[in-house]
Amino acid sequence: MPAKIATKRLQEENLLLTDFIVAWKQCMFEIQEVNTSLAKSLVKNMETRLQTPMESEVLLAAMLLDLRVCTLLTIEQEEQAIQHLRKLWNKLQSQAKRVAVESNEPAESTINENEQENTENSASQKLATLIQQKYLEKHQGQEGHQYAGYDIAIALRSFSHQPPRSLQSSVLTYWKEDRYKWPELFSLAMIVLATPATQVSVERLFSAMKFIFSVYRSSLKGNIVDAILVIRCNKDIFGSNGEAQKNKKLKLAPKQLRDI
Protein backbone atom coordinates (compact mmCIF):
# COMPACT_ATOMS: atom_id res chain seq x y z
CA MET A 1 0.00 0.00 0.00
CA PRO A 2 2.75 2.60 0.76
CA ALA A 3 4.36 1.87 -2.62
CA LYS A 4 1.01 2.29 -4.36
CA ILE A 5 0.43 5.65 -2.66
CA ALA A 6 3.95 6.79 -3.60
CA THR A 7 3.41 5.69 -7.20
CA LYS A 8 0.30 7.84 -7.46
CA ARG A 9 2.18 10.79 -6.02
CA LEU A 10 5.01 10.36 -8.50
CA GLN A 11 2.50 10.28 -11.37
CA GLU A 12 1.13 13.72 -10.56
CA GLU A 13 1.53 16.47 -13.12
CA ASN A 14 4.07 19.24 -12.53
CA LEU A 15 5.93 17.19 -9.95
CA LEU A 16 8.90 19.13 -8.58
CA LEU A 17 12.26 17.58 -7.80
CA THR A 18 11.77 18.22 -4.10
CA ASP A 19 8.26 16.73 -4.24
CA PHE A 20 9.91 13.56 -5.53
CA ILE A 21 12.24 13.51 -2.51
CA VAL A 22 9.32 14.04 -0.12
CA ALA A 23 7.27 11.24 -1.69
CA TRP A 24 10.27 8.88 -1.74
CA LYS A 25 11.21 9.52 1.89
CA GLN A 26 7.64 9.21 3.12
CA CYS A 27 7.30 5.91 1.29
CA MET A 28 10.47 4.64 2.98
CA PHE A 29 9.17 5.52 6.46
CA GLU A 30 5.74 4.01 5.76
CA ILE A 31 7.29 0.75 4.55
CA GLN A 32 9.62 0.72 7.56
CA GLU A 33 6.61 0.73 9.88
CA VAL A 34 5.54 -2.65 8.47
CA ASN A 35 8.57 -4.14 10.25
CA THR A 36 9.03 -7.30 8.21
CA SER A 37 12.06 -8.78 6.52
CA LEU A 38 10.66 -7.85 3.10
CA ALA A 39 9.97 -4.29 4.26
CA LYS A 40 13.50 -3.93 5.60
CA SER A 41 14.91 -5.19 2.32
CA LEU A 42 12.78 -2.73 0.36
CA VAL A 43 13.89 0.20 2.52
CA LYS A 44 17.53 -0.80 2.12
CA ASN A 45 17.21 -0.97 -1.66
CA MET A 46 15.34 2.35 -1.76
CA GLU A 47 18.17 3.99 0.17
CA THR A 48 20.70 2.55 -2.27
CA ARG A 49 18.62 3.66 -5.26
CA LEU A 50 18.37 7.19 -3.89
CA GLN A 51 22.14 7.61 -3.84
CA THR A 52 22.29 7.99 -7.64
CA PRO A 53 19.89 10.96 -8.00
CA MET A 54 21.43 12.56 -4.92
CA GLU A 55 24.65 12.92 -6.90
CA SER A 56 22.93 15.37 -9.25
CA GLU A 57 23.86 19.00 -8.59
CA VAL A 58 20.50 20.11 -10.01
CA LEU A 59 18.61 18.05 -7.43
CA LEU A 60 20.85 19.29 -4.63
CA ALA A 61 20.30 22.88 -5.73
CA ALA A 62 16.53 22.38 -5.78
CA MET A 63 16.63 20.88 -2.29
CA LEU A 64 18.72 23.79 -1.00
CA LEU A 65 16.08 26.26 -2.22
CA ASP A 66 13.23 24.32 -0.61
CA LEU A 67 12.96 24.83 3.15
CA ARG A 68 10.96 21.63 3.48
CA VAL A 69 13.92 19.39 2.68
CA CYS A 70 17.08 21.55 2.67
CA THR A 71 18.07 20.28 6.13
CA LEU A 72 18.40 16.76 4.69
CA LEU A 73 21.53 17.84 2.82
CA THR A 74 24.92 17.05 4.27
CA ILE A 75 27.61 19.73 4.49
CA GLU A 76 29.30 18.39 1.34
CA GLN A 77 26.02 18.25 -0.58
CA GLU A 78 25.15 21.78 0.52
CA GLU A 79 28.49 23.06 -0.79
CA GLN A 80 27.93 21.28 -4.11
CA ALA A 81 24.52 22.94 -4.41
CA ILE A 82 25.96 26.36 -3.57
CA GLN A 83 28.69 26.00 -6.19
CA HIS A 84 26.13 24.98 -8.81
CA LEU A 85 23.86 27.92 -7.97
CA ARG A 86 26.84 30.29 -7.98
CA LYS A 87 27.69 29.24 -11.54
CA LEU A 88 24.08 29.72 -12.55
CA TRP A 89 24.02 33.16 -10.91
CA ASN A 90 27.16 34.23 -12.79
CA LYS A 91 25.59 33.14 -16.08
CA LEU A 92 22.46 35.15 -15.33
CA GLN A 93 24.54 38.24 -14.54
CA SER A 94 26.66 37.93 -17.69
CA GLN A 95 23.53 37.44 -19.78
CA ALA A 96 21.92 40.53 -18.22
CA LYS A 97 25.02 42.59 -19.05
CA ARG A 98 25.06 41.35 -22.63
CA VAL A 99 21.39 42.20 -23.11
CA ALA A 100 21.92 45.68 -21.65
CA VAL A 101 24.83 46.36 -24.00
CA GLU A 102 22.97 45.06 -27.05
CA SER A 103 19.93 47.18 -26.23
CA ASN A 104 22.10 50.30 -26.39
CA GLU A 105 23.78 49.48 -29.72
CA PRO A 106 20.90 50.74 -31.92
CA ALA A 107 20.97 54.12 -30.18
CA GLU A 108 24.70 54.42 -30.80
CA SER A 109 24.37 53.47 -34.45
CA THR A 110 21.57 55.98 -34.85
CA ILE A 111 23.86 58.71 -33.61
CA ASN A 112 26.56 57.60 -36.03
CA GLU A 113 24.08 57.79 -38.93
CA ASN A 114 23.02 61.27 -37.89
CA GLU A 115 26.65 62.33 -37.84
CA GLN A 116 27.09 61.26 -41.44
CA GLU A 117 23.89 62.93 -42.65
CA ASN A 118 24.25 66.26 -40.84
CA THR A 119 27.84 67.24 -41.59
CA GLU A 120 27.06 70.95 -41.36
CA ASN A 121 26.35 70.92 -37.65
CA SER A 122 29.49 69.03 -36.62
CA ALA A 123 29.77 70.68 -33.22
CA SER A 124 26.30 69.49 -32.16
CA GLN A 125 27.06 66.05 -33.49
CA LYS A 126 30.28 65.78 -31.52
CA LEU A 127 28.49 66.90 -28.38
CA ALA A 128 25.71 64.37 -28.96
CA THR A 129 28.29 61.63 -29.50
CA LEU A 130 30.10 62.58 -26.32
CA ILE A 131 26.85 62.51 -24.34
CA GLN A 132 26.00 59.11 -25.77
CA GLN A 133 29.44 57.73 -24.94
CA LYS A 134 29.27 59.05 -21.40
CA TYR A 135 25.83 57.51 -21.01
CA LEU A 136 27.07 54.13 -22.20
CA GLU A 137 30.12 54.28 -19.93
CA LYS A 138 27.98 55.21 -16.96
CA HIS A 139 25.41 52.53 -17.74
CA GLN A 140 28.00 49.81 -18.20
CA GLY A 141 29.78 50.93 -15.07
CA GLN A 142 26.59 50.67 -13.06
CA GLU A 143 25.69 47.32 -14.56
CA GLY A 144 26.28 44.84 -11.82
CA HIS A 145 27.09 47.62 -9.34
CA GLN A 146 24.24 46.43 -7.21
CA TYR A 147 26.02 43.10 -6.89
CA ALA A 148 29.61 44.35 -6.98
CA GLY A 149 31.49 42.20 -4.51
CA TYR A 150 28.24 40.39 -3.80
CA ASP A 151 28.59 36.68 -3.20
CA ILE A 152 25.40 34.72 -3.78
CA ALA A 153 26.76 31.98 -1.50
CA ILE A 154 26.25 34.24 1.53
CA ALA A 155 22.56 34.60 0.74
CA LEU A 156 22.22 30.87 0.10
CA ARG A 157 23.78 29.94 3.44
CA SER A 158 21.64 32.50 5.23
CA PHE A 159 18.54 31.11 3.53
CA SER A 160 19.35 27.50 4.41
CA HIS A 161 19.68 28.38 8.12
CA GLN A 162 15.98 29.19 8.36
CA PRO A 163 13.69 26.77 10.21
CA PRO A 164 12.10 24.06 8.04
CA ARG A 165 8.60 24.46 6.67
CA SER A 166 5.74 22.00 6.77
CA LEU A 167 5.79 19.17 4.24
CA GLN A 168 2.22 20.05 3.28
CA SER A 169 3.23 23.57 2.25
CA SER A 170 3.98 24.55 -1.33
CA VAL A 171 7.46 25.71 -2.23
CA LEU A 172 6.12 27.68 -5.20
CA THR A 173 3.68 29.53 -2.96
CA TYR A 174 6.52 30.32 -0.58
CA TRP A 175 8.65 31.86 -3.30
CA LYS A 176 5.68 33.79 -4.63
CA GLU A 177 5.13 35.35 -1.21
CA ASP A 178 8.83 35.95 -0.35
CA ARG A 179 10.09 36.89 -3.80
CA TYR A 180 10.89 40.43 -2.62
CA LYS A 181 12.64 39.20 0.51
CA TRP A 182 15.04 37.05 -1.51
CA PRO A 183 14.98 38.57 -5.03
CA GLU A 184 18.28 37.01 -6.13
CA LEU A 185 17.38 33.57 -4.84
CA PHE A 186 13.91 33.86 -6.34
CA SER A 187 15.37 34.14 -9.85
CA LEU A 188 17.49 31.04 -9.17
CA ALA A 189 14.58 29.10 -7.68
CA MET A 190 12.36 29.74 -10.71
CA ILE A 191 15.00 28.14 -12.92
CA VAL A 192 16.04 25.22 -10.72
CA LEU A 193 12.53 24.27 -9.61
CA ALA A 194 11.33 24.29 -13.23
CA THR A 195 13.22 21.06 -13.87
CA PRO A 196 10.64 18.24 -14.15
CA ALA A 197 11.15 15.30 -11.81
CA THR A 198 9.47 12.72 -14.07
CA GLN A 199 8.39 12.26 -17.69
CA VAL A 200 4.77 11.60 -16.80
CA SER A 201 3.48 14.74 -18.55
CA VAL A 202 5.40 13.90 -21.72
CA GLU A 203 4.14 10.32 -21.72
CA ARG A 204 0.59 11.57 -21.31
CA LEU A 205 1.09 13.77 -24.36
CA PHE A 206 2.12 10.75 -26.41
CA SER A 207 -0.89 8.83 -25.10
CA ALA A 208 -3.19 11.70 -26.07
CA MET A 209 -1.93 11.61 -29.65
CA LYS A 210 -3.88 8.43 -30.40
CA PHE A 211 -7.12 10.29 -29.63
CA ILE A 212 -6.16 13.38 -31.63
CA PHE A 213 -4.19 12.07 -34.61
CA SER A 214 -6.44 9.11 -35.43
CA VAL A 215 -7.07 7.44 -38.80
CA TYR A 216 -10.05 9.73 -39.29
CA ARG A 217 -7.96 12.86 -38.71
CA SER A 218 -4.72 11.85 -40.37
CA SER A 219 -4.67 14.96 -42.57
CA LEU A 220 -4.27 17.39 -39.64
CA LYS A 221 -1.37 19.77 -40.01
CA GLY A 222 1.35 20.02 -37.41
CA ASN A 223 0.32 23.45 -36.12
CA ILE A 224 -3.27 22.26 -35.63
CA VAL A 225 -2.09 19.21 -33.67
CA ASP A 226 0.12 21.45 -31.51
CA ALA A 227 -2.81 23.78 -30.79
CA ILE A 228 -5.08 20.87 -29.81
CA LEU A 229 -2.39 19.45 -27.51
CA VAL A 230 -1.88 22.83 -25.82
CA ILE A 231 -5.60 23.13 -25.08
CA ARG A 232 -5.89 19.50 -23.99
CA CYS A 233 -2.94 19.76 -21.58
CA ASN A 234 -4.03 23.09 -20.10
CA LYS A 235 -7.64 22.45 -19.25
CA ASP A 236 -7.22 24.39 -16.03
CA ILE A 237 -6.54 27.50 -18.14
CA PHE A 238 -8.95 27.01 -21.03
CA GLY A 239 -11.72 25.40 -18.97
CA SER A 240 -12.91 21.84 -18.48
CA ASN A 241 -15.08 19.89 -20.89
CA GLY A 242 -18.08 20.49 -18.69
CA GLU A 243 -17.67 24.25 -18.89
CA ALA A 244 -17.08 24.06 -22.63
CA GLN A 245 -20.25 22.02 -23.06
CA LYS A 246 -22.15 24.52 -20.92
CA ASN A 247 -20.88 27.41 -23.03
CA LYS A 248 -21.81 25.52 -26.16
CA LYS A 249 -25.40 25.11 -24.93
CA LEU A 250 -25.60 28.79 -24.09
CA LYS A 251 -24.47 29.70 -27.59
CA LEU A 252 -27.09 27.42 -29.14
CA ALA A 253 -29.90 28.79 -27.04
CA PRO A 254 -30.69 31.89 -29.20
CA LYS A 255 -30.73 29.77 -32.37
CA GLN A 256 -33.11 27.27 -30.78
CA LEU A 257 -35.41 30.11 -29.76
CA ARG A 258 -35.43 31.43 -33.31
CA ASP A 259 -36.30 28.00 -34.67
CA ILE A 260 -39.26 27.83 -32.32
DANOR-V241563 format. One record per residue. N is the residue number from 1. PSI is psi in whole degrees, -180 to 180 (999 if undefined). OMEGA is omega in whole degrees, -180 to 180 (none if undefined). Layout:
<<N & PSI & OMEGA> <N & PSI & OMEGA>>
This chain:
<<1 & -44 & 178> <2 & -39 & 179> <3 & -36 & 179> <4 & -41 & 178> <5 & -43 & 179> <6 & -37 & 179> <7 & -41 & 178> <8 & -38 & 178> <9 & -41 & -178> <10 & -14 & 178> <11 & 5 & 179> <12 & 151 & 177> <13 & 152 & 178> <14 & 43 & 179> <15 & 124 & 179> <16 & 162 & 178> <17 & -41 & 180> <18 & -29 & 174> <19 & -35 & 176> <20 & -43 & 180> <21 & -43 & 180> <22 & -47 & -180> <23 & -39 & -180> <24 & -46 & -180> <25 & -42 & 179> <26 & -38 & 178> <27 & -39 & 179> <28 & -45 & -179> <29 & -37 & 179> <30 & -39 & 177> <31 & -36 & -180> <32 & -30 & 180> <33 & -19 & 179> <34 & -35 & 172> <35 & 53 & 173> <36 & 169 & -180> <37 & -38 & 178> <38 & -40 & 179> <39 & -41 & 178> <40 & -38 & 178> <41 & -40 & 178> <42 & -44 & 180> <43 & -41 & 180> <44 & -42 & 179> <45 & -33 & 177> <46 & -38 & 176> <47 & -41 & 178> <48 & -41 & -179> <49 & -30 & -178> <50 & -18 & -178> <51 & -33 & -179> <52 & -53 & 178> <53 & -25 & 179> <54 & -7 & 175> <55 & -9 & -180> <56 & 127 & 179> <57 & -29 & 178> <58 & -45 & 178> <59 & -42 & 179> <60 & -39 & 178> <61 & -40 & 178> <62 & -40 & 179> <63 & -36 & 180> <64 & -31 & -179> <65 & 11 & 177> <66 & 110 & -176> <67 & -11 & 178> <68 & -33 & -172> <69 & 2 & -175> <70 & -26 & 180> <71 & -11 & 177> <72 & -13 & -179> <73 & 142 & 172> <74 & 173 & 180> <75 & -41 & 179> <76 & -42 & 179> <77 & -37 & 178> <78 & -40 & 178> <79 & -38 & 176> <80 & -43 & 179> <81 & -41 & 180> <82 & -42 & 179> <83 & -40 & 178> <84 & -45 & -180> <85 & -31 & 177> <86 & -42 & 177> <87 & -42 & 178> <88 & -40 & 179> <89 & -42 & 179> <90 & -38 & 177> <91 & -41 & 178> <92 & -41 & 180> <93 & -43 & 179> <94 & -36 & 177> <95 & -39 & 178> <96 & -40 & 178> <97 & -42 & -179> <98 & -40 & 179> <99 & -39 & 180> <100 & -40 & 179> <101 & -43 & -179> <102 & -32 & 179> <103 & -21 & 179> <104 & -10 & -180> <105 & -42 & 178> <106 & -39 & 180> <107 & -38 & 180> <108 & -41 & 179> <109 & -33 & 177> <110 & -41 & 179> <111 & -39 & 179> <112 & -38 & 177> <113 & -40 & 178> <114 & -33 & 179> <115 & -37 & -179> <116 & -34 & -177> <117 & -40 & -175> <118 & 72 & -178> <119 & -19 & -177> <120 & -38 & -177> <121 & 63 & -175> <122 & -34 & -179> <123 & -44 & 179> <124 & -36 & 180> <125 & -43 & 179> <126 & -39 & 178> <127 & -41 & 179> <128 & -39 & 178> <129 & -42 & 179> <130 & -43 & 179> <131 & -42 & 180> <132 & -42 & 179> <133 & -42 & 178> <134 & -38 & 179> <135 & -44 & 180> <136 & -41 & 179> <137 & -43 & 180> <138 & -41 & -179> <139 & -45 & 180> <140 & -30 & 178> <141 & -33 & 179> <142 & -17 & 179> <143 & 120 & -178> <144 & 3 & 179> <145 & -31 & 180> <146 & -30 & -178> <147 & 22 & 178> <148 & 124 & -177> <149 & 9 & -178> <150 & 127 & 179> <151 & 118 & -178> <152 & -22 & 180> <153 & -32 & 179> <154 & -44 & 179> <155 & -37 & 180> <156 & -42 & 179> <157 & -39 & 178> <158 & -38 & 179> <159 & -41 & -177> <160 & -16 & -180> <161 & 2 & 177> <162 & 156 & 178> <163 & 148 & -178> <164 & 153 & 178> <165 & 167 & -179> <166 & 146 & 179> <167 & -21 & 179> <168 & -9 & -179> <169 & 163 & -179> <170 & 128 & 180> <171 & -33 & 178> <172 & -38 & 176> <173 & -38 & 178> <174 & -48 & -178> <175 & -29 & 176> <176 & -36 & -179> <177 & -35 & -176> <178 & 25 & -178> <179 & -28 & 180> <180 & -18 & 177> <181 & -38 & 178> <182 & 70 & -175> <183 & -37 & -180> <184 & -44 & -180> <185 & -28 & 178> <186 & -43 & 179> <187 & -36 & 177> <188 & -41 & -178> <189 & -38 & -179> <190 & -23 & 177> <191 & -48 & -176> <192 & -44 & -177> <193 & -11 & 178> <194 & -10 & 179> <195 & 121 & -179> <196 & 143 & -180> <197 & -29 & -179> <198 & 175 & 177> <199 & 25 & -177> <200 & -44 & -179> <201 & -39 & 179> <202 & -41 & 179> <203 & -34 & 177> <204 & -32 & 176> <205 & -44 & 178> <206 & -38 & 179> <207 & -33 & -180> <208 & -20 & -178> <209 & -32 & -178> <210 & -22 & 176> <211 & -24 & -177> <212 & -53 & -176> <213 & 68 & -178> <214 & -180 & -180> <215 & -24 & 179> <216 & -10 & -179> <217 & 35 & -176> <218 & -11 & -179> <219 & 9 & 179> <220 & 139 & 177> <221 & 162 & -176> <222 & -40 & -179> <223 & -31 & 177> <224 & -42 & 178> <225 & -42 & 178> <226 & -42 & -179> <227 & -41 & 179> <228 & -41 & 179> <229 & -39 & 179> <230 & -45 & -180> <231 & -41 & -178> <232 & -35 & -177> <233 & -4 & 180> <234 & 51 & -180> <235 & -27 & 179> <236 & -21 & 179> <237 & -46 & -175> <238 & -7 & 179> <239 & 151 & -179> <240 & 172 & 179> <241 & -33 & 179> <242 & -42 & 178> <243 & -39 & 179> <244 & -41 & 179> <245 & -37 & 178> <246 & -43 & 178> <247 & -35 & 179> <248 & -41 & 179> <249 & -38 & 179> <250 & -36 & 179> <251 & -31 & -180> <252 & -14 & -177> <253 & -48 & 179> <254 & -39 & 179> <255 & -39 & 178> <256 & -38 & 178> <257 & -40 & 179> <258 & -38 & 180> <259 & -33 & 179> <260 & 999 & none>>
